[in-house]
Amino acid sequence: MAFHDLTKNKIAPPSAKALLGLGSKFIVTPETTTACLQKSFERIRRDFSISVFFASGNDEYLDMDDYEYDQYKNRSKLYIKSKWKPREVDLPSWCFGRLDRFISKVRRIFKQRRAASNLLPYQNELLELLLNDPELIFPETDKGLGPCAVTYDQYVEACLKHLRNTECYDILTEQEAKQGIEELEILIEAWLHDYKNSIGEHAHKFIKQHMAANAASPFGQFYALFKIHKGMKDGAWPTRPVCSDVTSLAHGLGKWVNEQLVPIARKQKSYFKDSFELKKRLDTLVLQPNELLMTCDADSMYTNLQTEPNLKEVTEYIRANEHRFNHCNIDALIEALPLVFRSNYFKFGDLYCHQKSGTAMGTPPAPPWATITFAIHEEKILQKWSELLPFYLRFIDDGIGVWRVDADPAVFEQQWTEFKSEMQQWYGLTWTFTEPSNTVDFMDLTISIVDGKIETTIFEKSQNLYLYIPPHSSHPRGVLTGLIFGQ
């Protein structure tokens, strides 16, 4: 068990590894077992009633006409959880007797009692010590490499380093931030009024519900992940800025935009879903002796995706290709894009900020947005360089390809340099490349060329602490069975 002590003088107590090494997902057993089961009983009663109701053949959608059934099948996945339950008169009498007898027996079994701790005594003492330490905090590291320890001042300075970037962020007064939110609310309400029928009842209610739920505090929350895999730079650990917008006014609309952008992102030539799909496609390759592997990585892609030029490019792209994207109302999507990507108002402590350029990691549509924006430029590159780049895929900000190396080193250098230069020509986005070689590390794979075929093995960063959730964590037992595949 371990953690990353990133404090300047290594002031975190070494014994902290016995606690932090359990991982941030470890759940400490509460002092007592659950006493009030009323909510659980209500849920069981409703779920059982619904199951009985529909098992009796009450499938309302079977009575729909073709149009209504098509709307039913293609409705938005965004919805507010229904509180509907069948009327008692629509259920057989036996189901209530069975439920009552079941609940009565459960009540006799489950009594509140003191629970045995799943931490050792010294771990409980350590937990209390760390929770009350005024100097240390324990954020997560980037890429899921485990928890780390930093000082409060160190963390604040790391975050302010991003927020002082005046090209990306404005620091606002509270009044300015609230005025921005008020204007945004008016714009979203107008959009909802104009496109209520187009987006469907489920999505409309979903967006309205999130606006109402977040109205009291309609700002996102800013935090940072420490990029320990990058190493220290200028005496400090680099961080990845993240803005969770779950509490923001535009969160519901952002979820809708994400739902519309994902099908567009999947239609890009360089798109692949995950490592499983990547491996399948790599396994089909048969390479020539002069074909080598290359990778590219965008530098802080979300932050460096300039908002205004990319909004213009994506709008024009969607308009020009709307015959390919018939899954949504194009006008509704195009008008929603600036409402989401210009409206990142958030807080960090007592600071109010607005992101005026770039896309916040933590915004729902950020991944498909990043995929689509560069794909517009990428498509032109792939057409031009198809003879030298016969295979190329990209997962958001990480690209992999096969490069045909010319026998003349001077020609190769000229071609390779020109290609890299053209990749950089997209509104300030910069890419770092690995030189063509027989072996590359990409995502979670080490990919090698062996006798003209591709072979892969698992790749994991050296800083990985392998902090799997221990079996004595207070997770539901059903969760534990999925840990091996899930992690």
C-alpha angles and dihedrals in degrees: 000000000000148000136202114263103204096167115124096243097026092250097160109109109257089224088066088084089073088064106027089044088071087071132244092272093061111118119215114221111250117245092249136024120253112288104181113058096167095111091049091050091049090052093047091049093051095044092048092048092051092049092051092045095054093038085063091065099262095144102152095187090066087073093054122110119239095269094048092047091050090052089048093053095045099042119133117274087225109097143142112248108260121240092197120130132174120267114253091241089061093057130075114256095238094068094067093052092050092048093049093049091047094049091046092055092045091052090056092051100045112065124157110260137160111276125222111247118244089210125078116244094257090049090054090050090048091050091054090047094051094044090056097042105119094200107043130069128177115218126171124262124235121266091028093283094149138262124318137196122234134159120257091245091047092054095046092049091049090054095044089053087068097040092052089063097107092190090066107024141039119202107219138193116248090252092052091049093049091048090053090051092049091053091047091051091054091051094048092047090052090049091050090050093050097046104030093118095041098054095042134239096278095054092042092055091043093056093044092049093052092048090053093045093051098039095100093057107011099175132106120236122243124213140149138235118210113238098213092161088068094056127225118314122197091348096306137089113249117235138203114231115228129183115194106208097185088111096042126109092239096049096103093047090047090056090052092049089050090053090054097043097049095071089048091050091050091057093060114111094233096047124119127168105222146326092289092059091043092054092049091053094044091051090063094058123107108188132204120231092257094051117099137174124257134178135196132197126197115229110240090331099184094049093044097048097108107223105215101046091043092050088054094047095046093046091053091045094052092046092050092048102034090122086068094049107058096144094094146018103279094204091053092050096047092050092047095053097074091042089061103034097043097043107068101137111166146158134235109187104308093340121107115206142177124206105222098176133026130027124276118240100233095047107118097233095043096103098050090039091056090045094052100041096058093036088068090062093033094059091062091049094050091052093051097044100036093117092056097031106045094161127038135154133169133200104200101291100359121080133185130188148159114248123199106222116214116232089234108075092207092054091046092051092049093048095044093048092049092049092050091048092053091050088058094056100093114104098298098315110143129201133203116212136200115220115253109275144150094259133039136171109228126172104317096336137087103213122198138177112231119175092337094308131099121249123186137196132177115277122201128175117253090238092061109123095195091227101178117179106267117236091240092063110118094248119135109274092242090061094056093062090062097050097093095056095033095054 
